[in-house]
Amino acid sequence: MTQAFSGKFERINEYRWRIPKSYMQGMRVPGKIFSSEKMLKNIIQDNAPQQVANAAFLPGIVRESMAMPDIHWGYGLPIGGVVATDIDNGGVITPGGVGYDINCGIRLIRTSLAADEVRSRMKELVDALFHKVPTGVGSTGKIKVDYRGEEEILTKGAKWAVQKGYGWQSDLDHCEESGCIKGADPTKVSKRAYERGHDQSGTLGSGNHFLEVQVVDEIYHEDIAKAFGIEKGKITIMIHTGSRGLGHQVCGDYAQRMISLLSKFRIDIPDKQLSCVPVRSEEGEAYLGAMRSAANYAWANRQVITYLTREVFKEFFGESAESMGMDLVYDVAHNIAKIEKYELNGKMRTLCIHRKGATRAFPPAHPDLPQDYKKTGQPVIIPGDMGRCSYLLAGVQGAEETFFSTCHGAGRLLSRAAAIRATRGRSIAKELAEKGIFVRCDERETLHEEVSEAYKDVSEVVDVVHKAGLSEKIARMRPIGVIKG
Amino acid sequence: MKKYRQIFHTADLGALIYGKSMPALYENAAYAMFDMMTRGTLSVKLCGTKIKKIVRSKGPDKEALLVNWLNDLLYLSFKNKVLLNKFKIINLSETGLKADVRGYVFAKEKNPIKKEIKAATYHDVEIKKVKNGHAVQLVFDV
């Protein structure tokens, strides 16, 4: 299970590597990994490239089975995978190409607070955030909704939260899909999923999910940073979470169902976790409806956490969130399947784009961008690990190659068990505090699993997508306060 | 025979499960999952309010059945907020099973779940015959 990838790569150029179709009989398209030569050495240590090849078996796949430089071994599609299928030519949709945490995603909130005003009180601020935002395994929120209320969340997403007073209209303008993806069908969400979701709205969860208070410490593109409201030395807040138990159950329900449907649709794939059905089938439509419902649940979740964060800042600094300029810069999904149109061989095609551990990154002038980002391109938020830094990027035209997709984070380097072993006896919280990063975590061992060394250096990942022309570096942020589940 | 051992997986949790018989393999897989959720402390004496349930699972083949059984237990655990620690397979076929499962109501101080497992995955699952029984590798999304 731990074997390194033994197949051969063809070097396309400095940042692009091909797995030829001849690698495995049954691959419909080649694989392509975006990486530097240095990073590729780590990438082949686990079997993630094999998962790129496996995904090339999916019926209706177009162009290539792609992976971003933060690729690592997952299940079904690798983390960092991007796969598009042509839905009018038998293209399929697979829950294994989205993942269990549907619409796991990330948002960035700017502030007009200077780091110097905040740093001396950071410990107290982190305590206040930890107290207010529910974290940890099975954590439940203060927002309890009945069946009808949950149905509304699944249909309206972040719009539901804003209508309930948990946010501003401008938050919706700065969310992918305006925080509410169309075509959600809550009737396709199982009773089990409803049960797991009813008391988890506004909760962070556990594992790699977090809320960070950061300082902008480097600007790479002055004009675009200004348009995003980002200034050097100012505080930003980053929120990373998804659809919690509801999304996990939706993925599980449909993965289970699709395994039984493989013979009906005569689909042959090398990994059961890639079980799939044609998008244009009753079962494909059902999964899309349920997945979009879970995606809306996640947008509502991040919106409620935004509200809780603004409440904490308001109480803590004695000013309104508006006067502290706590606007949402943007919110992106990095585990989702979307229906988008692209030109292929001179013809406009409707594609199902799976982004699993990959971020949509629309270029300037794209019709789906809000007016204030039409000139800049879409803000793309790339979290790093809790001890180093995170990035704000912008979408560029060159990413048409990847159906306007880019990386989603650092990507793991060590397994969780290996990270715990490697850091035994160390106090991670103390080490971080010595670097000026205050951290509160529900479980001490999570800090060991999430230690910096367990991740690739996000700066290297971002450099690859920047130099490969998939997105542009705008700003870098360093953490000074972290809460985790 | 050891019930399971954790194996390397970059993003998620991997485990190699052993069982002298097929029912034992299914029971040990369930034990492994909840043991990893408590970070290896499931064998410590639990206390509090006991629960007992009969679980029925189905699947198109023995591998999918194994994964479905584990996900049924996860659902049961999260829905009822219980930590399960005893698993007895009553009936087992290639496509269905009935089991008696027991555990305790989740209490953060007494019976803590320390690690969230989102789901058991179908990734490369293959039950193999080994010396003294059966074995299977499982990947859990965390």
Interface residues (C-beta under 8 A of the other chain):
Chain A: M1 T2 D46 A48 H72 W73 G74 Y75 G76 I79 G96 G99 Y100 D101 V137 G138 R192 E195 R196 G205 S206 G207 G245 H248 Q249 C251 G252 A255 Q256 I259 S260 D271 K272 Q273 S275 R412 L413 L414 S415 R416 A417 A418 E443 E445 G485
Chain B: Q6 I7 F8 H9 T10 A11 D12 L13 G14 L16 M37 R39 G59 P60 E63 A64 V67 N68 N71 Y75 F78 K79 K81 F106 I113 K114 K115 E116 K118 A119 T121 Y122 H123 D124 V125 Q137 V139 D141 V142
